């Protein structure tokens, strides 16, 4: 049996193939009920857009898409953060690099509660509107990644280690290990950890592994009462810190899931009149520019965002140009560095 075509989908859904094409290319122009019927037909037929259109084009589009794979949409989440790092910094870096190489950058979102979303994203490549994709995913088994791998579309995963894919990844475990080892080496003995929730499970688990390993190497026993999950927001950091402060034994240091969480930590400690760094020392992750201007200034883990972006783009461009085979995987683990500021200063005698 041959590959399912757009006309097969049209017959199954009871609409013209032009309407099916409109759903693939401009879904916002199609009525919601019509779109739902056609997308259901695509799923029933296991349809993905053909690569034929790509073969017919005369020249590359000179465009790439950054795709954010997101969780279900809720009524109050008007704008979602990208999974791995500050979205503004990453997209600005990609815009800078693509401009330097004469590429156009677009940004799309792929939602987990929209079954037709992966096929629409894949159609960007198959219909020759972009040459390749940079994928920001929260989990390795994301349906978009599986689809792109099956169709052998040019893509790179940014910020997540995915087997069988080109990847640019931070050394999350080593980053937190360095921060906790520094705190232990300079006198902290009850180090708390705000580890983020399950939305970014792989990132959270790697950072937690670094935390536990560093404690063990420093001879400090792991304590469940010092580990608090929280969402990846300042509000989550604020609430988790208040929870820690209300427990019987307080930490003398807190490593936050990222800088946004750390800003909430600093606010909670300020509101409870807990001295930083005198009583509790604080470390963030991402080294956002705002951290240098917090009170006190925030010690944080700096991520080589621009280097990661350049690697991801160079890899994608090579696959698009055919100078790198899709199966010749480019996978790089980028080291971080600890930037020391006032929030972890050691007390002088």
C-alpha positions as CSV (number, residue, x, y, z in Angstrom):
1,X,0.0,0.0,0.0
2,X,1.4,3.4,-1.0
3,X,1.9,6.4,1.3
4,X,-1.2,8.2,2.4
5,X,-1.8,11.4,0.4
6,X,-3.6,14.6,1.0
7,X,-6.4,13.4,-1.3
8,X,-6.8,10.3,0.9
9,X,-7.3,12.6,3.9
10,X,-9.7,14.7,1.9
11,X,-11.9,11.7,1.0
12,X,-11.8,10.4,4.6
13,X,-12.8,13.8,6.1
14,X,-15.3,14.7,3.4
15,X,-13.7,17.9,2.3
16,X,-11.7,19.1,-0.7
17,X,-8.0,18.5,-0.8
18,X,-7.6,22.3,-1.0
19,X,-9.3,22.6,2.4
20,X,-6.9,19.9,3.8
21,X,-4.0,21.9,2.4
22,X,-5.3,25.0,4.1
23,X,-5.4,23.1,7.4
24,X,-1.8,22.1,7.0
25,X,-0.5,25.5,5.9
26,X,-2.9,28.1,7.4
27,X,-5.0,26.4,10.1
28,X,-6.0,29.8,11.5
29,X,-8.1,30.3,8.3
30,X,-10.2,27.2,8.8
31,X,-13.2,26.8,11.0
32,X,-12.5,24.9,14.2
33,X,-15.0,22.1,13.6
34,X,-13.7,21.6,10.0
35,X,-10.1,21.6,11.2
36,X,-10.9,19.1,14.0
37,X,-12.6,16.7,11.4
38,X,-9.6,16.9,9.0
39,X,-7.1,16.4,11.8
40,X,-9.0,13.4,13.1
41,X,-8.8,11.9,9.5
42,X,-5.1,12.6,9.5
43,X,-4.7,10.7,12.7
44,X,-6.9,7.8,11.6
45,X,-4.8,7.4,8.4
46,X,-1.5,8.0,10.1
47,X,-0.9,10.8,7.7
48,X,2.2,13.1,7.6
49,X,2.8,15.6,4.8
50,X,4.8,14.3,1.8
51,X,8.3,15.4,1.1
52,X,7.4,15.7,-2.6
53,X,6.8,19.4,-2.4
54,X,10.3,19.9,-1.0
55,X,11.9,18.0,-3.9
56,X,10.1,20.2,-6.4
57,X,11.4,23.5,-5.1
58,X,14.0,25.3,-7.1
59,X,16.0,26.7,-4.2
60,X,16.1,26.6,-0.4
61,X,13.9,28.9,1.6
62,X,16.8,30.2,3.6
63,X,14.6,30.1,6.7
64,X,14.6,28.0,9.9
65,X,12.0,27.6,12.6
66,X,12.5,27.6,16.4
67,X,9.7,25.4,17.7
68,X,8.7,25.4,21.4
69,X,7.1,22.1,22.5
70,X,4.7,23.1,25.2
71,X,2.2,21.6,27.7
72,X,-1.5,21.9,27.5
73,X,-2.9,25.4,27.0
74,X,-4.7,26.9,30.0
75,X,-6.9,30.0,30.3
76,X,-4.3,32.1,32.0
77,X,-1.0,31.2,30.3
78,X,-1.0,33.9,27.7
79,X,2.7,33.4,27.0
80,X,4.7,30.2,27.7
81,X,8.4,30.1,28.5
82,X,10.6,28.0,26.4
83,X,11.6,24.7,28.2
84,X,15.3,25.2,28.9
85,X,16.4,28.8,29.3
86,X,15.3,32.4,29.1
87,X,13.3,32.6,25.9
88,X,14.2,36.1,25.0
89,X,18.0,35.4,25.3
90,X,17.8,32.2,23.2
91,X,15.7,33.7,20.4
92,X,17.8,36.9,20.3
93,X,20.9,34.7,20.0
94,X,19.3,32.7,17.2
95,X,18.2,35.9,15.4
96,X,21.8,37.2,15.7
97,X,23.3,34.1,14.2
98,X,20.7,33.5,11.5
99,X,21.0,37.2,10.4
100,X,24.8,36.7,10.1
101,X,24.3,33.8,7.8
102,X,21.5,35.3,5.7
103,X,18.7,33.1,7.1
104,X,15.2,34.1,8.2
105,X,14.1,33.0,11.7
106,X,10.5,32.2,12.6
107,X,9.1,30.9,15.9
108,X,6.3,28.4,16.3
109,X,4.7,26.6,19.2
110,X,3.6,22.9,19.4
111,X,1.1,22.1,22.1
112,X,0.8,18.7,23.7
113,X,-3.0,18.9,23.8
114,X,-3.3,19.6,20.1
115,X,-2.9,16.2,18.2
116,X,-2.6,17.9,14.8
117,X,0.2,20.2,15.9
118,X,3.2,18.0,15.1
119,X,2.0,17.4,11.5
120,X,1.4,21.2,11.0
121,X,5.0,21.9,12.3
122,X,6.4,19.2,10.1
123,X,4.6,20.7,7.1
124,X,6.8,23.8,7.4
125,X,9.6,21.6,6.1
126,X,7.7,19.4,3.7
127,X,6.0,22.4,2.1
128,X,9.4,24.1,1.7
129,X,8.6,27.1,3.9
130,X,11.6,26.4,6.1
131,X,14.7,24.3,5.5
132,X,15.0,22.9,9.0
133,X,13.9,23.1,12.7
134,X,15.4,23.8,16.1
135,X,13.3,22.0,18.7
136,X,12.9,23.1,22.3
137,X,11.3,20.1,24.0
138,X,10.5,19.2,27.6
139,X,10.7,15.5,27.2
140,X,12.6,13.0,25.0
141,X,9.4,11.2,23.8
142,X,7.8,14.4,22.5
143,X,5.6,13.4,19.4
144,X,7.2,16.1,17.3
145,X,10.7,14.6,17.7
146,X,9.5,11.2,16.8
147,X,7.8,12.5,13.7
148,X,10.8,14.4,12.6
149,X,13.1,11.4,13.1
150,X,10.7,9.1,11.2
151,X,10.6,11.5,8.2
152,X,14.3,12.3,8.4
153,X,13.6,16.1,8.4
154,X,16.6,18.3,9.3
155,X,16.3,19.3,12.9
156,X,18.4,19.9,16.1
157,X,17.2,19.6,19.7
158,X,18.2,22.5,21.9
159,X,18.7,22.0,25.6
160,X,17.7,18.4,25.9
161,X,19.7,15.2,25.3
162,X,17.7,13.1,22.9
163,X,19.1,9.8,21.7
164,X,19.4,9.6,17.9
165,X,19.2,13.3,17.4
166,X,21.5,16.3,16.9
167,X,21.7,18.0,20.3
168,X,23.1,21.1,22.0
169,X,22.9,20.5,25.8
170,X,24.0,22.2,29.0
171,X,26.0,20.2,31.6
172,X,23.2,20.5,34.1
173,X,24.5,17.8,36.5
174,X,28.0,19.3,36.6
175,X,26.7,22.8,37.0
176,X,24.7,22.1,40.2
177,X,27.5,19.9,41.5
178,X,29.9,22.8,41.2
179,X,27.6,25.1,43.0
180,X,26.8,22.7,45.9
181,X,30.5,21.7,46.2
182,X,31.4,25.4,46.5
183,X,28.8,26.0,49.2
184,X,30.0,23.0,51.2
185,X,33.6,23.9,50.8
186,X,33.0,27.4,52.2
187,X,31.0,26.4,55.2
188,X,27.4,25.5,54.4
189,X,26.1,22.3,56.0
190,X,22.4,22.3,55.4
191,X,22.0,23.0,51.7
192,X,18.4,23.2,50.4
193,X,17.4,22.6,46.8
194,X,14.4,23.9,45.0
195,X,14.4,21.4,42.1
196,X,11.6,22.5,39.8
197,X,8.6,20.4,39.0
198,X,7.9,17.6,36.5
199,X,7.4,19.9,33.5
200,X,11.1,19.9,32.7
201,X,11.7,16.4,34.2
202,X,15.0,15.6,32.6
203,X,16.6,18.9,33.4
204,X,15.3,18.7,37.0
205,X,16.5,15.2,37.5
206,X,20.0,16.0,36.1
207,X,20.4,19.0,38.4
208,X,19.1,16.9,41.4
209,X,21.7,14.3,40.6
210,X,24.4,16.9,40.7
211,X,23.1,18.1,44.1
212,X,23.0,14.6,45.6
213,X,26.5,13.7,44.3
214,X,28.1,16.9,45.6
215,X,26.5,16.3,49.1
216,X,27.9,12.8,49.1
217,X,31.4,13.9,48.1
218,X,31.3,16.6,50.8
219,X,30.3,14.0,53.5
220,X,26.9,15.7,54.0
221,X,23.9,13.4,54.4
222,X,21.0,13.9,52.0
223,X,17.9,15.3,53.7
224,X,14.5,15.1,52.1
225,X,13.3,17.9,54.3
226,X,15.6,20.3,52.5
227,X,14.4,19.4,49.0
228,X,11.2,21.2,47.7
229,X,9.7,20.9,44.2
230,X,8.4,24.1,42.7
231,X,7.2,25.5,39.4
232,X,9.8,27.4,37.3
233,X,8.6,30.9,38.4
234,X,9.5,33.5,41.0
235,X,6.2,32.9,42.7
236,X,7.1,29.2,42.9
237,X,10.4,30.1,44.5
238,X,8.7,32.4,46.9
239,X,6.2,29.8,48.1
240,X,8.8,27.0,48.3
241,X,11.1,29.2,50.4
242,X,8.3,30.0,52.9
243,X,7.7,26.3,53.1
244,X,11.4,25.7,53.9
245,X,11.4,28.4,56.5
246,X,8.4,27.0,58.3
247,X,10.0,23.6,58.8
248,X,11.7,22.6,62.0
249,X,15.2,22.9,60.7
250,X,16.1,25.7,58.3
251,X,18.7,25.5,55.6
252,X,21.8,27.6,55.7
253,X,22.0,27.8,51.8
254,X,19.5,27.3,49.0
255,X,20.2,26.3,45.4
256,X,17.3,27.4,43.2
257,X,16.1,25.7,40.0
258,X,16.9,28.9,38.0
259,X,17.3,32.6,38.5
260,X,13.5,33.3,38.2
261,X,13.0,30.9,41.1
262,X,16.0,32.5,43.0
263,X,14.4,36.0,42.7
264,X,11.4,34.5,44.6
265,X,13.7,33.0,47.2
266,X,15.4,36.4,47.8
267,X,11.9,38.1,48.2
268,X,10.7,35.4,50.7
269,X,13.9,35.8,52.7
270,X,13.6,39.6,52.7
271,X,9.9,39.4,53.8
272,X,10.8,37.0,56.7
273,X,13.8,39.2,57.7
274,X,16.3,36.5,57.0
275,X,19.8,37.9,56.3
276,X,21.4,36.9,52.9
277,X,24.1,35.7,52.9
278,X,24.5,35.9,56.7
279,X,21.8,33.4,57.6
280,X,21.1,31.7,54.3
281,X,23.1,31.8,51.1
282,X,21.4,31.7,47.7
283,X,22.5,30.4,44.2
284,X,20.5,30.7,41.0
285,X,20.9,29.2,37.5
286,X,21.1,30.9,34.1
287,X,23.0,34.1,35.2
288,X,20.3,36.5,34.0
289,X,21.4,40.1,33.7
290,X,18.9,41.1,36.5
291,X,20.8,39.0,39.0
292,X,23.7,41.4,39.1
293,X,21.2,44.1,40.2
294,X,19.3,42.1,42.8
295,X,19.8,43.0,46.5
296,X,22.0,41.3,47.3
297,X,23.4,40.5,43.9
298,X,22.8,36.9,43.0
299,X,25.4,34.2,42.6
300,X,24.4,32.1,39.6
301,X,25.4,29.5,37.1
302,X,26.3,31.1,33.7
303,X,25.1,29.2,30.6
304,X,27.1,29.5,27.3
305,X,23.9,30.3,25.3
306,X,25.5,31.9,22.3
307,X,28.0,29.1,21.9
308,X,25.1,26.6,22.1
309,X,23.1,28.5,19.5
310,X,26.1,28.7,17.1
311,X,26.7,25.0,17.4
312,X,23.0,24.2,16.8
313,X,22.8,26.5,13.8
314,X,26.0,25.2,12.3
315,X,24.9,21.6,12.7
316,X,21.4,22.3,11.2
317,X,22.9,24.3,8.3
318,X,25.3,21.4,7.5
319,X,22.5,18.9,7.4
320,X,20.4,21.2,5.2
321,X,23.3,21.7,2.8
322,X,24.0,17.9,2.7
323,X,27.5,18.3,4.0
324,X,26.6,16.4,7.1
325,X,24.6,13.1,6.9
326,X,21.5,13.0,9.2
327,X,22.9,9.9,10.9
328,X,26.3,11.5,11.6
329,X,25.1,12.9,14.9
330,X,26.5,16.1,16.3
331,X,26.0,16.1,20.0
332,X,27.7,18.6,22.3
333,X,27.6,19.0,26.1
334,X,28.4,22.6,27.0
335,X,30.1,23.4,30.4
336,X,28.8,26.1,32.6
337,X,30.6,28.3,35.2
338,X,29.7,29.6,38.6
339,X,29.5,33.4,38.9
340,X,30.1,34.5,42.5
341,X,28.3,37.5,43.9
342,X,27.0,38.8,47.2
343,X,24.3,36.2,47.9
344,X,27.0,33.6,48.7
345,X,29.7,35.7,50.3
346,X,31.3,34.0,53.3
347,X,31.1,35.6,56.6
348,X,34.4,37.1,57.9
349,X,35.4,36.5,61.5
